[in-house]
Amino acid sequence: MKKLFKLLFFIISLTLISCVGPKKQIVSKEITDVRFQLNLLDREDDTYKVRVTPPSLTEKNNIFQFASTAPGTYQVMDIGRYVRSFKAYDSKGEELATEQISTNQFKLSSPQRIARIEYQIAETWDTAVERDNIYRMCGTSIEEDHTLINGQAVFGYFKGKQSNPIRIKVDYPDSWNIGTALPMTADGYLLADNYDHVVDSPILLGSLTKASMDVEGTIVDIYTYSKTGLVKSNQILESMKNMLLSASAFVNGLPVKRYTFLFHFEDITNGAWEHSYSSEYVYKEEQWGDLENTILEVAAHEFFHVVTPLNIHSEEIHDFDYIDPKMSQHLWLYEGTTEWAAHMMLFRSGQKSLEDYFDTLNRKIKFNSRYYDPTVSLLDLALNSYTPEGQKQYGNIYMKGALVAGLLDIRLLELSNGSKGLVDVVNALAKEYGPNKPFEDATFFDEFVGSTYPEIKEFMDNFVLTSQT
């Protein structure tokens, strides 16, 4: 009988197991993307209202970091100075403790419990600070009919998550347009590969005009905000057509599939800032005829940055440290060579006469000797650009840097019997490296010489590493 009961119990057990089935193992899926929601419907107090939905966090991600600076600005920014409130909440809506432990860092007490972070951050244009005023083309502005956003001045990142993908949802008035190089999904999210991509992609929103052109396979978009409507995107495009085509010819085809120009014309001229796939310009609004020549020259410079530093840059640029940036030695290449190329490109295409080209060089010589210390080398400019003294000399990269690049071009043509100039060397290096392969900063001078002629080492020693007068 006992054997019979055991057999029945065994059969019943098997039946129950087969009915219930194996217990499913619950696996929590790690969330990798960081989501930002930016409320531009509420522009009160000239502050951006930002909500952050974090990825999966651990104790290692207990810092939310705002930028101390950004690539290509060569100035101290300390964006944390503009944060007006910062709060973290769990999934039940209860506030979690946070602490601002430095100018740009907020410590999170329980990062793994955070469901959202909400903060407000003031625009940089109209916010007074005691020092280190941010260049307008690198900052932010909120007005009734538009806003200018530079990523590092609005968004931050979690420690250890700088490389995570980012999605940005911007709520803005229905009457506004948006201009940016960032791709947008059907449901209105701007997509970025990582935090660096956000910083590299400014956003202009508001009452904008737009014009577009296909430049030998590269789509160029122009978005323009003009305070009283004096300047339209189609006017700018008409003036820039030949320059864009000349740029493509100069570098044997543009290395990008899409490029975006963002123009802001209001009350003050402050200059322009280049990015990998876009550039932005802040100039005083005037009749287009009074602005045309200036904008054309500046745009030629910024547009040429699609070659360097986009396709030729060091590890310091590629893996940028927003907390404690490490300077590259090669500002002569990023800015000096680019400034030379912009004017040479306009000259070779016939948009700048020989007389105008020599006038440009003459002005650079006068500025170099009149306003800057001739003993400061191009290497010194690069390594000290973040210091107060370095900032005083920084503008010389567009004077002395361009002149040295012009002399380097002549020397290369001389050594090659006219077959290889500076643009040929730069184009070859761009193909060797590209946007995802940085060069080693410490050895690049030797690599550059190795790609040219032994005599170029003496040139670099005399005119880049030191300052021969």
C-alpha positions in Angstrom: 0.0 0.0 0.0 2.8 2.4 0.9 4.4 1.8 -2.5 1.1 2.6 -4.1 0.7 5.9 -2.2 4.3 6.8 -3.2 3.6 6.1 -6.8 0.4 8.2 -6.7 2.2 11.1 -5.0 4.9 10.9 -7.7 2.4 11.0 -10.5 0.5 13.9 -8.9 3.7 15.8 -8.5 4.6 15.4 -12.1 1.1 16.5 -13.1 1.3 19.7 -11.0 4.8 20.5 -12.4 3.7 20.0 -16.0 0.6 22.2 -15.4 2.4 25.0 -13.7 5.4 24.8 -15.9 8.9 26.0 -15.1 9.2 29.3 -13.3 10.2 32.1 -15.6 13.4 33.9 -14.7 13.0 37.6 -14.6 15.9 39.4 -16.2 16.1 43.2 -15.8 17.1 44.9 -19.1 19.8 47.5 -18.7 18.7 50.9 -20.0 21.6 52.6 -21.8 20.2 55.8 -23.3 20.0 59.1 -21.4 16.8 61.0 -22.1 16.5 64.7 -21.8 13.2 66.7 -22.1 13.6 70.4 -22.6 10.6 72.6 -21.9 10.8 75.8 -24.1 7.1 76.5 -23.7 8.1 77.9 -20.3 10.8 80.4 -20.9 10.2 82.3 -17.7 13.3 83.8 -15.9 15.5 83.1 -19.0 16.1 79.6 -17.8 15.9 76.2 -19.5 13.7 73.7 -17.6 15.3 70.3 -18.1 14.1 66.8 -17.1 16.6 63.9 -17.3 15.5 60.2 -17.4 18.7 58.3 -16.5 20.0 55.0 -17.8 20.7 52.2 -15.4 22.9 53.6 -12.7 25.1 52.2 -9.9 27.1 53.8 -7.1 29.9 54.4 -9.7 27.6 56.9 -11.5 27.1 59.1 -8.4 28.1 62.4 -10.1 26.1 64.5 -12.5 28.7 66.6 -14.4 28.3 69.9 -16.1 31.1 71.0 -18.5 34.1 73.1 -17.5 34.7 73.9 -21.1 34.1 72.5 -24.6 36.3 71.5 -27.6 37.2 74.3 -29.9 36.4 77.2 -27.5 39.8 77.4 -25.7 38.1 79.2 -22.8 37.0 78.4 -19.2 33.2 78.0 -19.1 32.2 76.4 -15.8 28.6 75.8 -16.8 27.7 74.8 -13.3 27.7 78.5 -12.4 24.4 78.8 -14.4 22.5 76.0 -12.6 19.6 77.5 -10.6 18.0 74.4 -9.1 18.9 70.7 -9.2 16.7 67.9 -7.7 16.5 64.1 -8.0 13.5 61.9 -7.5 12.7 58.2 -7.2 10.0 56.3 -8.9 7.4 57.3 -6.2 8.2 61.0 -6.8 10.0 61.4 -3.5 13.1 63.7 -3.5 16.5 62.1 -3.1 19.4 64.0 -1.6 21.9 65.7 -3.9 24.8 68.0 -3.1 26.8 70.4 -5.2 30.4 69.4 -4.4 32.1 71.7 -6.9 31.3 74.3 -9.4 30.3 71.7 -12.1 29.5 68.6 -10.1 26.4 67.4 -8.2 26.7 64.3 -6.0 23.8 61.9 -6.1 23.1 60.1 -2.8 21.3 57.1 -4.3 22.0 56.9 -8.0 20.5 53.4 -8.5 17.1 54.8 -7.1 16.9 57.8 -9.4 13.9 57.9 -11.7 14.4 61.4 -12.9 16.4 64.6 -12.4 15.0 68.1 -12.8 17.1 71.2 -13.0 16.9 74.8 -14.3 19.9 76.4 -15.9 20.1 80.1 -16.9 21.0 81.3 -20.4 24.6 82.6 -20.7 23.9 85.7 -22.8 22.0 87.7 -20.2 23.3 86.2 -17.0 26.0 88.3 -15.3 29.1 86.5 -14.0 32.2 87.9 -12.3 34.7 86.4 -14.8 35.1 84.1 -17.7 32.2 85.4 -19.8 31.3 82.8 -22.4 31.5 83.7 -26.0 28.0 84.3 -27.3 28.4 81.8 -30.2 29.3 79.2 -27.6 26.6 80.0 -25.1 22.8 80.2 -24.9 20.1 82.7 -25.4 16.3 82.6 -24.7 14.0 85.2 -26.2 10.3 85.4 -27.0 10.7 84.4 -30.6 13.8 82.1 -30.6 16.5 80.3 -28.6 20.1 79.4 -29.2 21.4 76.2 -27.6 24.9 74.9 -27.3 24.8 71.5 -25.8 27.5 71.9 -23.1 25.7 75.0 -21.8 22.4 73.1 -21.2 23.0 69.4 -20.8 25.2 67.4 -18.4 26.1 63.7 -18.1 26.4 61.0 -15.5 29.9 60.0 -14.4 30.9 57.0 -16.4 28.1 57.6 -18.9 29.7 60.2 -21.2 29.7 57.6 -24.1 26.0 56.6 -23.7 23.5 57.4 -26.5 21.3 60.4 -25.8 17.7 61.3 -26.9 16.5 64.8 -26.5 12.8 65.9 -26.7 12.3 69.6 -27.1 8.9 71.1 -26.4 8.6 74.4 -28.3 5.9 76.7 -29.8 4.1 75.3 -32.9 5.1 78.4 -34.9 8.9 77.8 -34.4 11.3 75.9 -36.7 14.3 73.9 -35.5 17.7 73.9 -37.1 20.4 71.4 -36.1 22.7 68.7 -37.5 21.2 66.1 -35.1 18.9 63.6 -36.7 15.3 63.6 -35.5 12.9 60.7 -35.1 9.3 60.6 -36.3 8.1 61.2 -32.7 10.3 64.3 -32.3 13.4 63.0 -30.5 16.8 64.4 -31.4 19.3 61.6 -31.5 23.0 61.8 -30.4 25.6 59.0 -30.3 26.9 60.3 -27.0 27.5 63.5 -24.9 30.3 64.7 -27.2 27.9 64.5 -30.1 25.4 66.7 -28.3 28.1 69.3 -27.6 29.2 69.1 -31.2 25.7 69.9 -32.5 24.2 73.3 -31.6 20.5 73.9 -31.9 18.7 77.0 -33.2 15.0 77.3 -32.7 12.4 80.0 -33.4 11.2 82.1 -36.3 13.8 80.9 -38.8 14.1 80.9 -42.6 15.6 77.9 -44.4 17.5 77.3 -47.6 19.2 74.1 -48.9 21.7 73.1 -51.6 23.2 69.9 -52.9 26.9 70.4 -53.1 28.2 67.5 -55.2 26.4 64.9 -53.0 26.6 66.9 -49.7 23.3 68.4 -48.5 23.9 71.9 -47.1 21.1 73.4 -45.0 21.0 77.1 -43.8 18.8 78.2 -41.0 18.7 81.9 -40.1 17.2 84.0 -37.3 17.1 87.7 -38.1 15.6 90.0 -35.5 13.7 92.2 -37.9 13.9 90.0 -41.0 16.6 91.9 -42.8 18.6 88.7 -43.6 17.0 85.6 -45.2 18.6 82.1 -45.7 18.1 82.3 -49.5 20.2 85.5 -49.6 23.0 83.8 -47.7 22.9 80.7 -49.8 23.1 82.7 -53.0 26.2 84.4 -51.8 27.8 81.1 -50.6 27.1 78.9 -53.5 30.4 79.4 -55.3 32.3 79.1 -52.0 30.7 75.8 -51.2 31.5 74.4 -54.6 35.0 75.8 -54.4 35.5 74.1 -51.0 34.4 70.8 -52.5 36.9 71.2 -55.3 39.7 72.3 -53.0 39.5 69.1 -50.9 38.5 66.8 -53.8 35.0 66.2 -52.4 33.5 67.1 -49.1 34.0 64.4 -46.4 30.4 64.8 -44.9 27.0 63.9 -46.3 25.2 66.7 -44.6 26.2 70.1 -43.2 24.2 72.7 -41.3 24.8 76.5 -41.0 23.1 78.3 -38.2 23.0 82.1 -38.4 21.9 84.5 -35.6 21.5 88.2 -36.5 20.5 90.5 -33.6 22.3 93.2 -31.7 25.9 92.2 -31.3 28.7 90.7 -33.4 30.7 88.0 -31.6 31.9 85.6 -34.3 31.4 82.0 -35.1 32.1 78.5 -33.7 32.8 75.4 -35.9 31.5 71.9 -35.3 32.0 68.6 -37.2 28.7 68.8 -39.1 27.6 72.4 -38.5 28.7 75.9 -37.6 27.0 78.8 -35.9 27.4 82.5 -36.4 26.4 85.5 -34.1 26.5 88.8 -35.9 24.8 92.2 -35.6 21.8 92.5 -37.9 22.4 94.7 -40.9 21.5 94.8 -44.6 22.9 91.7 -46.2 25.0 93.7 -48.6 26.9 95.1 -45.6 27.5 91.7 -44.1 28.1 89.6 -47.2 31.9 89.7 -47.6 32.5 89.2 -43.9 30.2 86.3 -43.5 31.6 84.7 -46.7 35.1 84.7 -45.3 34.2 83.5 -41.9 31.9 80.8 -43.3 34.7 79.6 -45.6 36.9 79.2 -42.5 34.3 77.4 -40.4 33.2 75.2 -43.3 36.8 74.0 -43.9 36.8 72.5 -40.4 35.1 69.5 -41.9 38.7 68.5 -42.8 40.4 69.5 -39.6 39.7 68.8 -36.8 36.8 66.5 -37.9 39.0 64.2 -40.0 42.4 65.0 -38.5 42.6 65.4 -34.7 44.5 64.1 -31.7 43.3 61.9 -28.8 42.8 65.0 -26.6 40.1 66.2 -29.0 38.7 62.8 -29.7 38.2 61.8 -26.1 37.6 65.2 -24.7 37.9 65.7 -20.9 35.1 68.1 -19.9 36.3 68.2 -16.3 40.0 68.8 -16.7 40.8 69.3 -20.4 44.2 68.3 -21.8 45.4 70.6 -24.5 46.6 69.4 -27.9 49.8 70.8 -29.3 48.4 71.2 -32.7 46.3 74.3 -32.7 48.5 75.4 -35.7 46.8 72.7 -37.7 43.2 73.0 -36.4 43.0 76.8 -36.7 46.1 78.2 -38.4 45.9 75.9 -41.4 42.1 76.3 -41.6 42.4 80.1 -41.7 45.0 79.9 -44.5 42.9 77.4 -46.4 39.7 79.6 -46.3 41.4 82.5 -48.0 43.5 80.4 -50.3 40.3 78.6 -51.4 38.5 81.9 -52.2 41.6 83.1 -54.1 42.0 80.0 -56.2 38.3 79.9 -57.1 38.4 83.6 -58.2 36.2 84.8 -55.4 39.1 86.8 -54.0 41.4 88.7 -56.3 45.2 88.5 -56.0 45.2 92.1 -54.7 42.6 91.2 -52.1 44.5 88.1 -51.1 47.7 90.1 -50.5 45.7 92.7 -48.6 44.5 89.9 -46.3 48.0 88.7 -45.7 49.2 92.3 -45.1 46.5 92.9 -42.4 47.5 89.7 -40.7 51.1 90.8 -40.6 50.2 94.1 -39.1 47.9 92.6 -36.5 50.5 90.0 -35.6 53.2 92.7 -34.9 50.9 95.3 -33.4 48.7 93.4 -31.0 50.5 90.2 -30.1 53.8 89.1 -28.6 56.1 87.9 -31.4 58.1 85.7 -29.0 55.0 83.5 -28.3 55.2 80.4 -30.5 52.2 78.6 -32.1 53.0 75.7 -29.7 52.8 78.1 -26.7 49.4 79.4 -28.0 48.1 75.8 -28.0 49.3 74.7 -24.6 48.4 78.0 -22.8 45.2 78.9 -24.4 43.1 78.3 -21.3 45.2 80.6 -19.1 44.5 84.4 -18.8 47.8 85.2 -20.5 47.1 82.7 -23.2 43.7 84.2 -23.9 45.3 87.5 -24.6 47.5 86.0 -27.3 45.0 83.5 -28.6 43.7 85.6 -31.5 47.2 85.4 -33.0 46.5 81.9 -34.2 44.3 83.5 -37.0 47.2 85.9 -37.9 50.5 84.2 -37.3 49.0 80.8 -37.6 47.6 81.5 -41.1 50.9 83.2 -42.2 52.9 80.2 -41.1 50.6 77.8 -42.9 51.0 79.9 -46.1 54.8 79.7 -45.7 54.5 76.0 -45.1 52.5 75.7 -48.3 55.2 77.5 -50.3 58.0 75.4 -48.8 56.2 72.2 -49.7 55.6 73.4 -53.3 59.3 74.3 -53.5 60.5 70.9 -52.3 58.1 69.0 -54.5 58.7 71.1 -57.7 55.1 72.3 -57.5 53.5 68.9 -57.2 52.4 68.9 -53.5 51.2 71.8 -51.4 49.8 72.0 -47.9 46.2 71.1 -49.0 47.5 67.9 -50.6 49.2 66.8 -47.4 46.1 67.7 -45.3 43.8 65.8 -47.7 46.1 62.7 -47.5 46.2 62.8 -43.7 42.4 63.2 -43.6 42.0 60.0 -45.6 44.6 58.2 -43.4 42.9 59.1 -40.1 39.2 60.2 -40.5 36.7 61.1 -37.8 37.1 57.9 -35.7 40.9 57.5 -35.7 42.8 60.1 -33.7 46.5 60.6 -34.0 48.9 60.6 -31.1 49.5 64.1 -30.0 53.1 63.7 -28.9 54.3 62.1 -32.2 52.3 63.9 -34.8 55.0 66.4 -35.6 57.2 63.5 -36.6 54.4 61.9 -38.6 53.7 65.1 -40.4 57.3 65.5 -41.4 57.4 61.8 -42.4 54.5 62.4 -44.8 56.4 65.3 -46.5 60.1 66.0 -46.7 63.0 65.9 -44.1 63.5 69.6 -44.6 60.1 70.3 -43.1 61.4 69.3 -39.6 63.5 72.5 -39.6 60.5 74.5 -40.7 58.4 73.1 -37.9 61.1 73.7 -35.3 61.6 77.3 -36.4 58.0 78.4 -36.9 55.7 76.2 -34.9 57.6 74.8 -31.9 59.6 78.0 -31.5 59.1 81.5 -32.8 61.6 82.7 -35.3 61.2 86.4 -36.3 
